[in-house]
Amino acid sequence: MIPAPFDYVAPATVEEALAALAEHGDDAKIIAGGQSLLPVMRMRLNAPEWVIDLGRIPSLRGVRDDGDALVIGAMTPHSVVGSDPLVAEHAGLLTNAVTELADEQVRHRGTFGGALVHADPAGDLGAPARALEATFVIAGPSGTRTVGADEFFVDLFESAVSEDEILTEVRIPKHTGWGTHYEKFVRVKHQWPIVAVAAAVRVEGDAVAEARVGLTNMGSTPLRARAVEEALTGQPATEESARAAAAYAAEGTEPPTDLNGDADYRRHLAQVLTRRALVAAMASCGGAA
Ligand SMILES: Cc1cc2nc3c(=O)[nH]c(=O)nc-3n(C[C@H](O)[C@H](O)[C@H](O)COP(=O)(O)OP(=O)(O)OC[C@H]3O[C@@H](n4cnc5c(N)ncnc54)[C@H](O)[C@@H]3O)c2cc1C
């Protein structure tokens, strides 16, 4: 279907984009890569009168090193994040997840920030963002604020970014030397995950010194599997430890039931995929037995 008619503006700065948002209020919608917004507009589930395109604001693109963190501009396409050497070195979990996201065409157009603001609980970037303890820089009418990953995902398709705000960049604390893996379960390649698990471990000697685990599509927002993390920390970096910790993966989750599977099926998947993700993460830093 063809979207309802709309006016289009492509500001050159964040300030101009915020001014356009303020001027048009509820009648306006930000567009980034358009990979989620345009299908919704084509189905006429959303019909903004004004579309504000962030694609001509150079400051919103790219990956840079900022000491103990990487900074990823909100408008950086998935394909750029997936092939960036800094991301691979310091936040390998994002490389793992982005390269599993959709197909090459979507990765070329879709943006890192757009996917996170969209806050689809089945989206592939939320769980890694939570596991890596990302912080989100949000510009609005009264200045800039920073929100942590635990507060960013509010509910189903709802992030902390308000209608009059713009996500400008995401700060990822460096996890240099950590073993990482994103285990995504799909029936058909390139689909959204039925369940997925993002795992990062820091191995010291033969033991797991730190562990971070994020869950995709196990609730209305991406989740952090803290019980798994606690069970694994301090344990030997072995498959047996991974299996024992993974048994806690469904704790505190409220997975959906849909045509792909019911909640119990997803709870089972979460345990299996967590074990696999942890073992692969340990192996990726030479830690697994
Ligand atoms: C065929 C197909 C398959 C896909 N498969 C997957 C998949 O397997 N896994 C997955 O994770 N995703 C998948 N996606 C979604 C993809 O990741 C999109 O890139 C993403 O959901 C939205 O990013 P975008 O840049 O296209 O945002 P847009 O569609 O342009 O915007 C999405 C929403 O976010 C808002 N927004 C965007 N950027 C900002 C910003 N900087 N500040 C404030 N608001 C903003 C928009 O107003 C809109 O409401 C798929 C999409 C398609 C079309």
The ligand as a MOL file (V3000), in Angstrom:
LIG
                    3D

  0  0  0     0  0            999 V3000
M  V30 BEGIN CTAB
M  V30 COUNTS 53 58 0 0 0
M  V30 BEGIN ATOM
M  V30 1 C 12.3780 -7.2790 6.2670 0
M  V30 2 C 12.8780 -6.7700 7.6120 0
M  V30 3 C 13.4800 -7.6620 8.4670 0
M  V30 4 C 13.9520 -7.2170 9.7070 0
M  V30 5 N 14.5370 -8.1320 10.5550 0
M  V30 6 C 15.0180 -7.7170 11.7320 0
M  V30 7 C 15.6710 -8.6280 12.6100 0
M  V30 8 O 15.8370 -9.8210 12.3290 0
M  V30 9 N 16.1250 -8.1630 13.7950 0
M  V30 10 C 15.9880 -6.8310 14.1490 0
M  V30 11 O 16.4550 -6.4600 15.2230 0
M  V30 12 N 15.3880 -5.9570 13.3410 0
M  V30 13 C 14.9130 -6.3470 12.1450 0
M  V30 14 N 14.3130 -5.4290 11.3120 0
M  V30 15 C 14.1660 -4.0210 11.7580 0
M  V30 16 C 15.4520 -3.2320 11.4940 0
M  V30 17 O 16.3960 -3.5250 12.5100 0
M  V30 18 C 15.2230 -1.7270 11.5040 0
M  V30 19 O 16.3930 -1.1500 11.0760 0
M  V30 20 C 14.8880 -1.0950 12.8360 0
M  V30 21 O 13.8400 -1.7130 13.5200 0
M  V30 22 C 14.4840 0.3550 12.7100 0
M  V30 23 O 15.5680 1.1150 12.3570 0
M  V30 24 P 15.4180 2.2640 11.3030 0
M  V30 25 O 16.6900 2.9940 11.2980 0
M  V30 26 O 14.9640 1.7030 10.0120 0
M  V30 27 O 14.2890 3.1700 11.9900 0
M  V30 28 P 12.9400 3.7990 11.4040 0
M  V30 29 O 12.0940 2.7410 10.8270 0
M  V30 30 O 13.2410 4.9710 10.5520 0
M  V30 31 O 12.3020 4.3260 12.7740 0
M  V30 32 C 11.7970 3.4380 13.7340 0
M  V30 33 C 11.1640 4.2310 14.8700 0
M  V30 34 O 12.1570 4.8690 15.6580 0
M  V30 35 C 12.0130 6.3070 15.6190 0
M  V30 36 N 13.3940 6.8150 15.5100 0
M  V30 37 C 14.3530 6.3390 14.6790 0
M  V30 38 N 15.5270 6.9100 14.9490 0
M  V30 39 C 15.3140 7.7920 15.9470 0
M  V30 40 C 16.1710 8.6830 16.6680 0
M  V30 41 N 17.4920 8.7630 16.4120 0
M  V30 42 N 15.6150 9.4300 17.6460 0
M  V30 43 C 14.2910 9.3530 17.9270 0
M  V30 44 N 13.4410 8.5140 17.2970 0
M  V30 45 C 13.9540 7.7380 16.3100 0
M  V30 46 C 11.1160 6.6010 14.4230 0
M  V30 47 O 10.3550 7.7730 14.6250 0
M  V30 48 C 10.2360 5.3490 14.4010 0
M  V30 49 O 9.2040 5.4710 15.3470 0
M  V30 50 C 13.8350 -5.8370 10.0730 0
M  V30 51 C 13.2270 -4.9480 9.1820 0
M  V30 52 C 12.7530 -5.3870 7.9650 0
M  V30 53 C 12.1220 -4.3980 7.0180 0
M  V30 END ATOM
M  V30 BEGIN BOND
M  V30 1 1 1 2
M  V30 2 1 2 3
M  V30 3 2 2 52
M  V30 4 2 3 4
M  V30 5 1 4 5
M  V30 6 1 4 50
M  V30 7 2 5 6
M  V30 8 1 6 7
M  V30 9 1 6 13
M  V30 10 2 7 8
M  V30 11 1 7 9
M  V30 12 1 9 10
M  V30 13 2 10 11
M  V30 14 1 10 12
M  V30 15 2 12 13
M  V30 16 1 13 14
M  V30 17 1 14 15
M  V30 18 1 14 50
M  V30 19 1 15 16
M  V30 20 1 16 17
M  V30 21 1 16 18
M  V30 22 1 18 19
M  V30 23 1 18 20
M  V30 24 1 20 21
M  V30 25 1 20 22
M  V30 26 1 22 23
M  V30 27 1 23 24
M  V30 28 2 24 25
M  V30 29 1 24 26
M  V30 30 1 24 27
M  V30 31 1 27 28
M  V30 32 2 28 29
M  V30 33 1 28 30
M  V30 34 1 28 31
M  V30 35 1 31 32
M  V30 36 1 32 33
M  V30 37 1 33 34
M  V30 38 1 33 48
M  V30 39 1 34 35
M  V30 40 1 35 36
M  V30 41 1 35 46
M  V30 42 1 36 37
M  V30 43 1 36 45
M  V30 44 2 37 38
M  V30 45 1 38 39
M  V30 46 1 39 40
M  V30 47 2 39 45
M  V30 48 1 40 41
M  V30 49 2 40 42
M  V30 50 1 42 43
M  V30 51 2 43 44
M  V30 52 1 44 45
M  V30 53 1 46 47
M  V30 54 1 46 48
M  V30 55 1 48 49
M  V30 56 2 50 51
M  V30 57 1 51 52
M  V30 58 1 52 53
M  V30 END BOND
M  V30 END CTAB
M  END
